[in-house]
């Protein structure tokens, strides 16, 4: 999606009128032609521990894309981030209005924790329907979001999972089924984005960019406090999306498939003891 400036001017045989006041509308010019990304981060919490690294981590992710000529549609944090940003909508500056989003903050099973919230009062998977508009890939840099979304265990049925039910056209959601060490580092976003774009690093598929980008820091930090291992997880609408590259890289993403009742998942275990 892109904004266009709409103005009119009247004319006759003698002279032209002044331009009217500007107004703005939205036009869909195709993913291949207009590449945009957005970031949400929450660092200040009322009850949960603050996460001071989330702003820098998100900025690192967005900076790499800006260097690669993507449009940064939004970079919102703390009180600016609301549940409406993630719920089903085609409104500009919401998660479903761009090609890629990065969320950085607390999470729990099937939900995202915004500022001031407590476990159980999150943006819930039941309110998220990603892909109806434009979104192709979502990165949830948070703990335990995909804990209940293991396709083989769930017989591949979306209704048996949580975030699996949010797959409504989006290709892939990247997260974790366990806690992460996300509150201790500020470069996860940068590393994932570098693998996605091939900037200063090898170019990877979306799935592997998430796995290896997070693993760089996690393998160096584990064990971390009471965290001995991390299980990263990716869920997708279709098995063909495992080989997705982002727009403009290598073969790009697989062709869109029809949305159905099934999903796929892939895990990556980070365990320094193995």
C-alpha positions in Angstrom: 0.0 0.0 0.0 1.1 3.6 -0.6 -0.3 7.0 0.0 -1.0 9.3 -3.0 -1.6 13.1 -2.8 -4.9 13.9 -4.5 -5.5 17.5 -5.7 -7.7 19.0 -8.4 -7.5 22.0 -10.6 -10.2 23.6 -12.8 -9.4 25.4 -16.0 -11.1 27.1 -19.0 -9.9 29.0 -22.1 -8.6 31.9 -20.1 -6.9 30.7 -16.9 -6.4 27.9 -14.4 -7.8 28.0 -10.9 -5.7 27.5 -7.8 -5.1 23.9 -6.7 -7.6 22.5 -4.2 -6.5 21.5 -0.7 -4.6 18.2 -0.5 -6.3 15.0 0.4 -4.8 11.5 0.7 -6.0 8.1 -0.4 -4.6 4.6 -0.5 -3.7 2.6 -3.6 -2.4 -1.0 -3.8 0.5 -1.0 -6.3 1.6 -4.6 -5.5 4.1 -6.1 -3.1 6.9 -6.3 -5.7 6.7 -2.6 -6.4 6.3 -1.1 -2.9 8.1 -2.8 -0.1 7.3 -1.6 3.5 8.0 -2.8 7.0 6.9 -1.7 10.5 8.0 -2.2 14.0 6.3 -2.3 17.4 8.2 -2.3 20.7 7.1 -2.2 24.3 9.8 -1.5 27.0 7.8 0.0 29.9 5.5 -2.3 31.9 3.4 -1.6 34.9 3.7 -5.1 36.5 6.0 -7.1 34.2 9.7 -6.4 34.1 10.7 -3.5 31.9 12.5 -4.4 28.7 14.9 -1.4 28.0 16.5 -3.1 24.9 13.3 -3.4 22.8 13.5 0.1 21.2 17.1 -0.4 20.1 16.5 -3.9 18.9 13.5 -2.9 16.8 15.4 0.1 15.4 18.2 -2.2 14.4 15.8 -4.4 12.4 14.2 -1.4 10.7 17.6 0.3 10.0 18.8 -2.6 7.9 15.6 -2.5 5.8 15.9 1.2 5.3 19.5 0.7 4.1 18.0 -1.7 1.5 15.5 0.9 0.3 12.4 -0.5 2.0 9.9 2.0 3.3 9.6 2.2 7.1 5.8 2.7 7.5 5.9 2.9 11.3 8.1 2.6 14.4 5.9 2.7 17.4 6.6 2.0 21.1 5.2 1.9 24.6 1.9 3.8 24.9 1.6 4.3 21.2 1.2 0.5 20.7 -2.4 -0.6 21.2 -4.4 -3.7 20.6 -6.0 -2.1 17.5 -2.6 -2.1 15.8 -2.7 -5.9 15.6 -6.4 -6.7 15.1 -8.0 -7.3 11.7 -7.8 -4.0 9.8 -6.8 -2.5 6.5 -6.1 0.8 8.1 -2.6 2.3 7.4 0.0 1.9 10.2 -1.5 -1.3 11.5 0.3 -4.6 11.4 -1.6 -6.0 8.4 -0.9 -3.0 6.2 2.8 -3.7 5.5 4.8 -6.6 4.2 6.8 -7.4 7.4 6.3 -6.5 11.0 8.7 -6.9 14.0 7.2 -7.0 17.5 9.5 -6.7 20.5 8.2 -7.0 24.0 6.7 -9.5 26.5 4.6 -12.3 25.3 2.8 -15.4 26.6 1.1 -18.4 25.1 -1.1 -17.1 22.3 -0.7 -13.5 23.1 1.4 -10.3 23.1 1.7 -8.1 26.3 1.4 -4.4 25.7 2.2 -1.6 28.1 0.6 -1.9 31.5 -0.8 -5.4 30.8 -0.6 -8.5 32.9 -0.5 -12.1 31.8 -4.0 -12.9 30.6 -4.8 -9.4 29.5 -2.9 -9.4 26.2 -3.5 -8.9 22.5 -5.0 -12.4 22.1 -4.6 -14.6 19.1 -8.4 -14.6 18.8 -8.3 -10.9 17.8 -5.5 -11.2 15.3 -6.2 -12.1 11.6 -3.1 -11.5 9.6 -3.0 -11.5 5.8 -6.4 -10.2 4.9 -4.7 -7.0 3.7 -0.9 -7.1 2.9 1.2 -8.7 5.7 3.4 -11.7 4.6 5.7 -12.3 7.5 5.5 -11.5 11.3 8.4 -11.7 13.7 7.4 -12.0 17.4 10.5 -11.3 19.5 8.8 -12.4 22.7 8.6 -15.4 25.0 6.3 -18.4 24.5 4.0 -16.9 21.9 3.9 -20.1 19.8 3.9 -22.6 22.6 0.6 -24.1 21.6 1.3 -24.1 17.8 3.1 -27.3 17.0 1.5 -28.6 13.8 2.2 -32.4 14.2 0.9 -32.4 17.8 -2.1 -30.4 16.7 -2.8 -32.7 13.7 -2.0 -29.7 11.5 -5.4 -28.2 12.2 -5.4 -24.5 12.9 -8.3 -24.8 15.3 -6.2 -27.0 17.6 -3.6 -24.2 17.8 -3.6 -20.6 18.9 -1.6 -18.3 16.7 -2.2 -20.8 13.9 -5.7 -19.4 13.8 -4.2 -16.0 12.9 -3.0 -17.3 9.6 -5.5 -15.7 7.2 -3.3 -15.0 4.2 0.0 -14.2 5.9 2.7 -16.6 4.8 4.6 -17.1 8.1 4.7 -16.2 11.8 8.1 -16.5 13.6 8.3 -16.8 17.3 9.2 -19.2 20.1 7.6 -21.9 22.2 9.8 -21.2 25.2 11.2 -18.2 27.1 13.9 -16.3 25.2 16.9 -14.2 26.3 15.3 -11.3 24.5 15.5 -8.9 27.4 19.3 -9.1 27.6 20.4 -8.2 24.0 19.8 -5.4 21.5 21.0 -6.9 18.3 18.6 -9.8 17.5 16.6 -7.6 15.2 19.6 -6.4 13.3 21.0 -9.9 12.8 17.7 -11.3 11.6 17.3 -8.4 9.1 20.8 -8.9 7.9 20.2 -12.5 7.1 16.8 -11.6 5.4 18.5 -9.1 3.1 22.0 -10.6 2.8 23.4 -7.4 4.3 27.0 -8.2 5.6 25.9 -11.8 6.0 24.8 -14.8 4.0 21.3 -14.5 2.5 18.8 -16.9 4.2 15.2 -17.9 3.8 12.7 -16.2 6.1 12.6 -19.3 8.3 16.3 -19.7 8.6 17.0 -15.9 9.0 14.8 -16.1 12.2 16.5 -19.2 13.5 20.1 -18.3 12.9 19.7 -14.5 13.6 18.4 -15.3 17.1 20.8 -18.1 17.7 23.9 -15.9 17.4 23.2 -14.2 20.7 21.4 -17.0 22.4 24.1 -19.6 22.0 26.6 -17.1 23.5 24.4 -16.3 26.5 22.9 -19.7 27.4 22.5 -20.8 30.1 21.0 -17.5 31.1 19.6 -17.2 34.7 17.1 -20.1 34.8 16.9 -20.6 31.0 18.9 -23.6 29.8 17.6 -23.8 26.2 15.4 -22.0 23.7 13.0 -23.5 21.2 12.3 -21.2 18.3 9.3 -21.9 16.2 7.9 -20.9 12.8 4.4 -21.5 11.7 3.1 -21.1 8.1 -0.1 -21.4 6.0 1.5 -23.8 3.6 4.6 -26.1 3.4 5.9 -24.3 0.3 6.5 -21.2 2.4 9.4 -22.9 4.1 11.5 -21.8 1.1 10.3 -18.1 1.2 12.8 -15.3 0.6 11.6 -11.8 1.2 10.6 -9.7 -1.8 13.6 -8.7 -3.9 15.9 -11.5 -2.7 16.8 -14.7 -4.6 13.6 -16.3 -5.8 11.4 -14.2 -3.5 8.4 -15.7 -1.7 6.4 -18.7 -3.0 3.1 -18.0 -4.7 0.1 -17.3 -2.5 -2.0 -20.4 -1.8 -5.6 -20.6 -0.8 -6.3 -20.1 3.0 -7.5 -23.4 4.4 -7.9 -25.1 7.8 -4.4 -26.5 8.1 -0.9 -25.1 8.9 2.7 -26.3 9.2 5.4 -25.7 11.8 9.2 -25.9 12.1 11.3 -25.9 15.3 14.9 -25.0 16.0 16.4 -26.0 19.4 19.2 -23.8 20.9 20.8 -26.0 23.6 24.5 -25.5 24.3 24.5 -28.9 26.2 23.8 -30.8 22.9 
